[in-house]
Amino acid sequence: MIESFEKKAIELQQEAIRNTQIIEELAGLEKYIAETYVSRVFYEIIQNADDCGSTRFHAFSYKDAVILFNNGTPFSDTDLESLCRSAFSAKQRGSNIGYRGIGFKSVAGVCTSVSLLSGELGVYFSRQKTQEVLSQHSRVPLLRVPHLGSLNEDATSFAKAYMVANHMKTCFILHEASTDSLLIDLKGLNRTSIAFLRNLKEIDISINNYSKKVMAELIQGTERKIGAINQKDLIIKTDVNVDDKASTAEHRVRIWNFKKIGVSTDVIDDKPVRLKKNDAYAQAFLPMLTTTGLGARINGDFSTDPSRSRINPDKYTRDTLKDLIELIFMLLDRLCDENLQDIEKELLETLIPYKNAAMFDISPSYISDQIQAKISDGDRIILAGFLLCPSWLKKTDYKKLAKAGRYKPLSFDQVAVGDYESFFFSLGATKLGMLKALELLAKTKLTSAGIVSFWRHILDDIRALGQIQAIDSDLCHNANLFICSDGTVRSGNEISQLKDADVDIIFMASLFDLAGRSTDAADLCVHFGLPVGKVPVTLLETIQSSLRKSNSSIHHKMLMLIDKKSQTETAIAKDPLKSRSQESTIKLKASDTELLTPQHRREPSWRSIEKVASKILTIMGYIVDDVSKKNVGYDYIAYDDDGNQHCIEVKKLEALGEDFLLTDNEIYVSKDIGENYWILLIVQPSPESTPTHYAIIKNFYRTFESRMTRRCIKYQMFCSEYDADFERLVFE
């Protein structure tokens, strides 16, 4: 074997002597390759190590050199010749990562000379030595003419000892290496660099004060075969040490292989993650700078540009992508047959294209167009029976609509609505427009949250609002779009036929909030069949300035309701002389005035009134539990002698009969709790004075539901014109 290496080395030297002009031209080519492959040196060396069957690749600096090791198949004389020649390789495309025979030439840009030790082979490459052999001082390539022997005995001895101790088969010594350039290259290596390699499981590199170790290990029990798809999970561990500061990271990666295509994504909490658009790179076994336009990394035998950093979208690349298109087509076929397994759906979720994203540097719609063409060529895939989920609707209500229309639901947890709609709508799936939505809303009832979501969508989106206004009134009147005071969802037609059916005031107030000062909410209520007389007048009052500017007959009717209310209602007096006030049944001690003094500087002023309220409840015989800090919609729970609990919200007034503010949370909670939600009113004319009166309003929501008004200045709820039996508070 030694003789064959010697013979090959001499043969290459003699060839160079006979072709000095060509050798000089090759020097220029080598320089071009070194400059083009800048920051890709380690990628090329790792690729070569993987191609020769290595499972381990080590590299580290030693004095002024960087030494590279792998445990793959040792060099043959043919391998030596391939290394020396340009664009001459025994590797076959498809069976190896590299096939051009030029990648290793990139090291010429980061060192002055190279030694190679592999099995019985021992040669070195030196421009100076080559010039001596050729008896010329013109330019010569570094990696073209091998020289027998050793260039640096110290480095060679060290390398041989390391190879024996660590069972390495091949070693390259990069003499007088530019470690700064290699460090930039090293920092680009990450967990994706090893995921698609066929053989390498360990990459360990240490240069100066920076080291990085990347290891891939198969997770036992994760290898699965689903039809023609092979799935496995890897744990990729990355250890980095910079200036003796160490960090370790572990990532779980899932890989699906289908024919000549590999798909990869990260796994978090046992679920594959749809990658962000700018994190999903194409890989020609090693990472490229080209994004896939999908939610996953895609590996294949793609053509690359001269720098080996980007995918070249040539015919070979497009032919390779046919396997990816066939994979997506197969998953869609199983989806239509309702045979798609959960793990297949997870894969499909990662393969849905991002909207307007260039795919493999081709057109944004390339994959969708190819799949659409395959669908047109056959009758296996029909997506019209699937209803797309709109962004404004939650999954529970979406499934109700799909069921009502006898559609198949189609939704993905991680795919943005724009990407999901763009892809599946282009393939024939049904989009939920306003006309379709109203047709389905006449057949089913959404949850309260779903109803509010629908209204929010049409009031926020001017296009949806325009579509609604153009739809036939009969269809609109039959859509179940109103939440009534009894909690039932009804259509405008149904409410108009039921004398006692009234819309929920809180629901209606939320619609008016969404519409702001415009009449849109009121107009839509009527458009959906709600009788004008069923629209709460207190809400119409908030938009009456807009109503008075209109010539609409509907708006005129609304104004008549407002005027009628103003003429007929009788306001309860809001001064102490007209408010019902009784003698006190509760007497507080003079020492209880200390309750009004803050315990510390940060205690809010309203806290003192809450403490007075607790004292009042205690005197009344209740056991009081303070829950004011829990944000549950009330301040205290008061337990009576029978163990019944009552939820107490405390409100401070400055005068008898004064309006008081209610938060949306308090209103919703009072409605849910019902008769055991009480309001405790305490009158304190000024911060310096002692409280003068108190009153308890029991079953607050049902008692004063109609007395709550939403004021458009800040869109907050106030309770006014209420009846309360105030009693005096006396501090003795």
N, C-alpha and C positions, 0 to 999 in steps of 0.2 A: 504493500500500500504506500509506503514511504517513497518507493521508486516511482510510482505513478504520479504522486504529487510533485516530485522533483522534475519528472519529465514534463508535466503540464506547466510548471512554472517556467522552465527553460523554453518551452514551446511558445509561451506568451511573450517572453522577453525577446526571442528571435523575431517573432512577428512584429513587435514594436520597432525593432531595429530596421526592419525592411520597410516600415510605413511611418516614418517620422512625421511626415506632413499630416497624415490622418491623426496621429497621436496628438499633435498640436491642436488640431480641430476638436478632438475629444476633450482636451483641457477646457476649451470654451464651453462645450456642452456640460461638462461636470460642474463648472462654475454656475451655469444657468440653473441646473438642477438644485445645487446647494442653496442658491438664493431663492428659488421658487418654493422649496420645501422648508423654508425658514419656519421655525416653531412647530415642525412636524417630525423632528429627528427621532424622538423616542417612539412616536407612533409607528414609524417605518421599521425601527429595530424590533419593536414588540411584534409587529406583523410578521417579520421574518422568523422570529422565535416561535410564534404560533404555527407558522407553516411547516416548521421542521418537527412539530409534535411536542414542543416543550410544554410542561405543566408549570414550570417556575422560571421567572426571569428576575435576575438581580443586577443591580448597577450601583456603583459607588465610586466616589473620588478617592484616589490614592496618589498623594503628593501632587504632581502637576498633571496627572492622567485621570481619566474616567474609565473604569473597567466594567464591561458588560458580560454577563454570564447567562447561559440557559442550559437546560438539561435535555434538550431535544436530540434528534438523530445527528451524529457527527457529520462533518463535511465529507463529501466524496470529491474526486477530481472534477467531475462534471459540475458540482456545486461551486467549486473554486472558479471554474471558467465562467459560469453564469454571473458570479459576483464581480469578476473583472470586466466583462463586456457590458456594453450599454444596450438596453432593449433586447437582451438575449437571456431568456429564462427557460428553464425546463419545466416551470410550473404551468399547469393548465388552468385556464380561466374557469371558475366555477368550483374547482376542487381546492384551490388555494386562495388566500386573500390577495396576495401580490402576484402579478403575472407579467409585469412590464420589464422587470430586470433593471430598474433604475433607482428604486427607493433607497437602497443602502448608500447610494452616491451622495445622499444628503449630508452624511457625516463629514464630507470634505469641507463643509463650511464651518465646522466647529472644532477642528483639530489640525495639527500639522502633519501627523503620520499615524498609521494604524498597524497594530499587530494582531494576528489571528492565530489562535490555538484551538484545534478541534481534533480529538482523537490523536492520530499520529501526524497530523498536519501542523506545521509551524512555519508561518511566513509573515512578512511584514510589508507594508506599503509606505514608500517614502519618495517624495518628489526629487529630493536631492540625490538619492541613490539611483532613481530612474534616469536622471540627467547624466549621471556618471556612466550608466550602462549604454545609453544612447549617444554618449560623447557629444552632447549638445546642451546649450544653455537656454534654449527656447522654452516656451510654456509646455508643461507636461501635466497630465492628470494624476491625481493622487492614487485613485483606486482602479488602475488599469494594468499595471505591471507588478506582479508579486515577486518578492525577493526571499530566498530561503534563509532561515536563521532567525536570530533574535535581535531586536533593535535596542532593547533596554533590559539587561539581565535582572536588575532589581525588581522591576514591575513584573517581568515574566515569571520569576521564581515565586513571587507573592501570588500571582494569578494561578499558577499550577497548584500551589498548596491549597488555595481556596477551592479549586475545582475538585480536588481529591476529598477534602473534608466535607464538602457540601454536595457531592455527587453531581457536579456539573460536567457537561460534555463539550461545550463550546464557549470560547471567550474572545472578546474583542477588546483591545486596549487602545483607547483614543489618547494619544500622546499630546502633551501641551494643549489640553482641551480648553475651550472657552466655556467655563462653567456658568458665566452669566447668561449666555444664550441657552444653555441646557436647562438652567433653572426656570427660565420663562416657559420653556417647553414642558418641564416637569409639572409646573403649577396647573397646567391645563388638563392633566390626567385626572380623571374622576371615576366614580363607580360605573359610569356608562362605558368607560374604555374597555372594560373586561367582560361585560355582559354577553356579547355576541361572539366572543372568540371561541374557536372550536376546542382548543386544548388548554390554554393558559388559565390557571386558577390562582396564581400568586405573582404579583408584581411588587418588587421591593427595591426602591431607589433611594440613595442617600448621597447628596452632593453638598459639600461644605457643611453649613449649619442647617440644612433643610433636608428632611427625609419624608418619604411618603411610601406607605405600604398598602396595597389594595389586594384583598383576597376574596375569592368567590367560592361559596360552598353550597352544594345542593341541599335543600331542605328535604329530608327523608319523608316519603309519603305524599309529596306534592306532585309527583309525576303522574299525569293522567292523559288518557287518549280519548278524545271526543270526536268520533268519526275520523276525518282526515287531519284533525288538529291535535298536536301534541303540546301539552302544557306542563310547565315546571316552575318552581319558585327557587330563587337563590337568595342567600344572605350575602351581601357584599359589605365587607368591613374595611374601613379606611382609617389608617393611623397616620397622623401628621405630627411632625416634631419640628418646630422652628425655634432656634436659639434656646433649646432645652425646654421649650414649652410644648407639652404634648396634648393632643386632642384625639379622640376616637369617635367615630360615627359608624352606625350600622344601618343599612337600608335593606329592606326586602324588595326584591324585584321579581315580577312575574314575566315569563317569556312564553309566547305561543309560537309554534312553528307550523307553517303550512306550506307544503311543497318547498319552493326556494325562498320563501319570505319568512322573516322573523318579526314578531311584534313584541314590544316590551313596554312596561310601565311600572311605576312604583306601587307598592302594596302598603296600605296603612290600615291597621285594625282588621286585618284579614280581607280587606276589600281593595281591588285594584283601583288606582286613581287615574282619572282622566287628566293628562298633563296639560299645563298651560301651553298656549300656542308657541311661545318662544322657548319652551323647554323641550319640545318634541322634535328632536333632530333625526335626520336620516343618517343611517350608518352603512358604510361599505365595510362591515365587520368592525371597523373603528369609527368613532364619531366624526361626522362631517359638520360643516357650518351651514348646511342647507336644512331648513325646517320642512317637516312633512306636510304641514297644513292639517294634520289630524291631532287627536288627543293621545298619541302614543309615538314612541320611537319605532322606526321601521328599518329593518336590516335586510339587505339583499346584495346580490352581485351587481351593483350599480356601476355605471361608468363614472369616472371622476375627471375633474379638470386637471391640467398638468401639475398643479400644486398638491393634488390629493387632499384638498380641503373642502371641495364642494362637489355636489352631484352634477354630472353633465347630463342634461335631459335629452340624450340622443336616442336612437332607435333601440339600442340594447337596454337602456334604462326603462324605456316604455314597455319593452317586451317583458322585463323583469316585473314591472308593476302589474302585468296581467294577472299574476298569481294573487296579488293583493286585491285586485278588483274581483277576482273569482271568489276569494274568501268572503268579502263583504256581501257579494251576491248570494252566496250559499247561506249566510246567516239571515239575510232578508227572506230567502225562500223558506227557511225553517220558521221564521217569524210569522209569515203568512199562513203556514200550515199549523200554527200554534204548537209547534214542537220545539221551540227554542228553549233550551235549558238555561237556568240562571247564570251559570258560568259562561255560556255563550252570549247571553245578553250583556254581561260585563265586558266581554271582548268587543261586541258591537258598539257599546257605549264609547269606548276609546277610539273607535275607528270612524265615528261621525265627523265629517270635515268641518273645520271652522269656516264660517261665512267670510267670503272675500279674501281668504288666505291662499297665497300661491303654494301649490303642492309640488314639491320636488323641483322648484324653479320652472314649473310648467304653468298652465292657467289655473285660476282659483277653482273653476268648475270641472277640472279635468276628470276627477274620479266620478263625480255625479253624472257627468255627460256619458262616460263609459258604461256606467251601470244602467243609466236610462236607455242607452242603445241596446244593452243586453235584454232589458225588460221588453223593449219594443220588438225584439226578435222572437220572443216566445210568449206563452200565456201562463207561465208558472207563477209569476209574481204579480199580484193585484193589491195595491196599497190603498185603493179608494175606500175600502171598508174600515180603515183606521181613522180615528178622529184625533187631530193634534190638540194637545193641551195648551191653552193660551197662557201668557205670563201672568195675567191678572186673576187666575182662578187656582185654588188649591186642589190637590190631587183628589181629595174625597169628593168634592162637588163635581170635578171634571169627570170622574167615573160615573157619577149619577147621570150626567148629561149624555155620556157615551152609551150607557145602558138604555136610556130613554129613546135614543135614536137608533138602537141596535148596531152601534159601532163597536169596534174593538178598541180598547184604550191603548195608547202608545205614549209612554212617558219614560224619561230617564232622569235620575237624580242629579247627575253631574254635568249635564249638557245645557248650555245656555239656550234660552228660548230662540234667539235669533239663529243660532247654528242648527238647532233641531228643526225649526220650521223651514229654513232655507233648504236643507237636505231632503227631508221627507216630502215636503210640498212639491219639490221638483220631480219627485218620483211618483206623484199621484195621490198622496194622502190627502184627507179632507181637512180643510182649515175651518176653524170655528169663527165665522164672521158673525155680524150682528143679526142678520136674517136667520141664519141657522141657530144661533143662540136662543132667539125668541121662540122659534118653532119648538125647540127642545124644552124651554122653560114653561111652555104651555102643557107639557106632558109630565113634568116632574117638579119637585120642590127642592131647592138648595137649602143648605144650612143658613142660619142668620149671617154668619161670616161670609158665606158665598154670595148672598144677596147684596150685602154691603160692598163686596169686591166688584160686583157687576156695576153697581151705581158709581162707584169710585172710578171705574174704567171709563164709562161713558161721559162722566163729568170732567175727567182729566184729559181725555183724548178727543180733540175737536173732530177728528175724522170719524170716530165711532159715534159721536153725537150727531153728526150729519147723516150717517147711515140710518140711525134710529129714526130720525125725523122724517126720512123718506119711506119708511116701512108702513104698510097698510095698518090702519087703526085697529081693525078687528083682531089681527095677530097680536098687536101690542096690548090690547085690552085683556087678552086671555093669558098673558105671560104672568107667572106667579112671582111677583117682584116686590110685594109689600109685606112687612112684618107688622102684624096687628098687636094690639095691647094684650091679647091673651097668649101671645107667643106663636100663633099660627101664621104660616106664610100663605098669602092669598093673592089672587089676581085682582086687577081693578074691577073687572066685571063682577067677581064674586062679592067684593066689598060693597059695590053699589046695590046688590040684591039683598044684602043682609043689613037690616036696620040697626042692629046693635054692634056691628063690626066697625071698630075704629083703629086707625093706624097707630102704632106705638110712637109716643112723643119723642123718645130718645132716638129712635131710628130716623124719624123725620128730621129731627134737629141735626143729625149727622149729615143728612143729605144737603140741608141748607148751608151747613158749614162748608161742605165741599164746593158748593156753587158760589160761595162768597156773597157779594151784594147783587149778583145778577139774578134774573128770574128763572134761570135754567132749571133749578130743582123743582120749582112750582110748575113750570111748563111741562116738564117731563112726567110729573105725577099725573097731570091731567091727560097727557098724551098716552099714558099707560092705563087710562080708564078710571082713575080715582076721581070721584065726584068733587067738584070744587069745594062743596060744603064740608068735605072730610079733611081738607088740608087745614091743619091747626092755625087759627087766626093769629095766635101769638108769634108764629113764625112768619106769617105774611106781613106782620107789622114791621119786621126787620128789613123788608125789601120794598116797603110801600113807596119810597121815593122813586125807585125804578118803575114800579107799577104805574105811578101817576104820569110818567113820561110816555107811556104806551097808549096806542089807540086800539089795542086788542080787546075784543069783547070778553074774553076770558079774564084778562087783567081787570077789566071794569067790574066783573062779578066779584073778584077777590077784594077790590077796594070797597065794594058795598058791604062785604062781610066785616071788614075792618071798621067801617063807619058805624055799622049796626052795633058792634061790640062796644064802641066808644059811647054810643047813645044809651045803651041799656044796662051796662054793668054798673054796679055800685061798689065804689072803692071803700075798703075798710079804712077808717081813720088811722093815721100813723102817728098820732101824738098821744102822750100818756093820758090825757083827759078822756079820750074816746076808747082806749084799749081796755079790755076787761082786766081789772086788777083786783085781786082778792087779798085778804089779810093773810099774813104768813102763817104757815103751819110748821115752818122750819126756822129755828133760831140758832144762829151760829154764835160762838164765843168771840169776845173781842180779840182774844189771842189768835183766832183763826185768820185775822188780817195778815198774819205772817205768811200765809199761803200765797199772798200776792207779791211777796218779795222774792226776786230771783235768787236761786241757790248759788249761782255762779254767773260770771259775766257773759258767758256764751249761751245761757239759757234763754230761749226765745220768749217774747212777751206773752204769746198766747198760752204758754205752758202754765202760767199762774191761774188762768181761768179753768183750765182742765183740772188743776188740783182742787179748786173750789167745787167743781162738778163732782169730783170723787167724794168730797166731804158731804155734799148734799145727798148723793146716792147712799152713802154709808148711814147717814142719819135716817134715811127712809127705810132702812132695814135690808139693803142689798149687800151682798158680798161682792166687792169690786176687784176686777182684774185689769190692770193697765196693759193695753196692747197698742198704744199710740205709735210706738216705734216700728211696728211691723207692717205698716202701709196696707192694712187689710180693708180700709174703707170706713173705719170707725175707731173711736178712741178707747172705749172700755167695754168689757163684758160684765154685766150686772146679773148676779144669780139671786133669785128670790128664795123664799122659804121652802118651796117645793122643788128646788134645784133647776128650775127653768132658767135659761139664759137669754138675756136681752142685749142686743148690740147697741151701744150708745155712742152717737156722734155729738160732740160738743160744739156749739156755735156761740160766738160772742157778739152781742148787739150793743150799739151805743144808745139806742132808744127803743121803746116798746113798739112792736109792729114793723121794725126796720127789715128791709129785704136782706136775705143772707145768701152767700155764695155757696154753690155746690159743685164739687168736681165731678167729672164723668165717672170716675171710679166709685165715688160715693153713691151716685145715682144708680149705677148698674148693681152695686152690692145691695142697696136698699130694695131694689126690685127683686133680686134673687132671694133675700132673706125674708121679705114680706112683713108680717105683722110684728115680728120681734125686732125690727129695726126702728129705733127711736132716736129722735133729735132732742137734745137737752139745750135749750136756749138760756143764756145768762146775760142779763143787761148790766153793763158797766159803762156809765156815761163818759168817763174819761179814764186814762191810765192811772191818774192819781186818786180816783175815788174808789169806794168799795162798791161791789155789785149790789144792785137794788132789787132786781126781780129775777125769777127763773120760771121756766115752763117746760113741760115735757110733751112732745108730740109723738104719740104712739102710732104704729103701723104707718109710718110717714109716707111711703111711696104711694100706696093706694089712696090715702087720705088727700094728698095734695099733688097728685100727678098732674092735674090740669092747671095747677097754679105755678108751674115752673116755666120760666121763659128764658130763651137763649138770646142774649143781647149781642148784637153784631159788632160792638166796639172791640171786644176781646173774645167773642164767641164763648162765653161762659154761662153756665146755668145759674139762675137766681130763683129763689122762692119768694113770691110776694103775694099780698092779699090773702094771707093765711089766717086761720082762727087759732088762737092759742090762749089758754087760761093762765095768765101770768100771776104769780104769787110773790108777795114781798119777801125779801131777804133782810133779816134783822141781825146785826152784830151787837150782842149785849156784853 
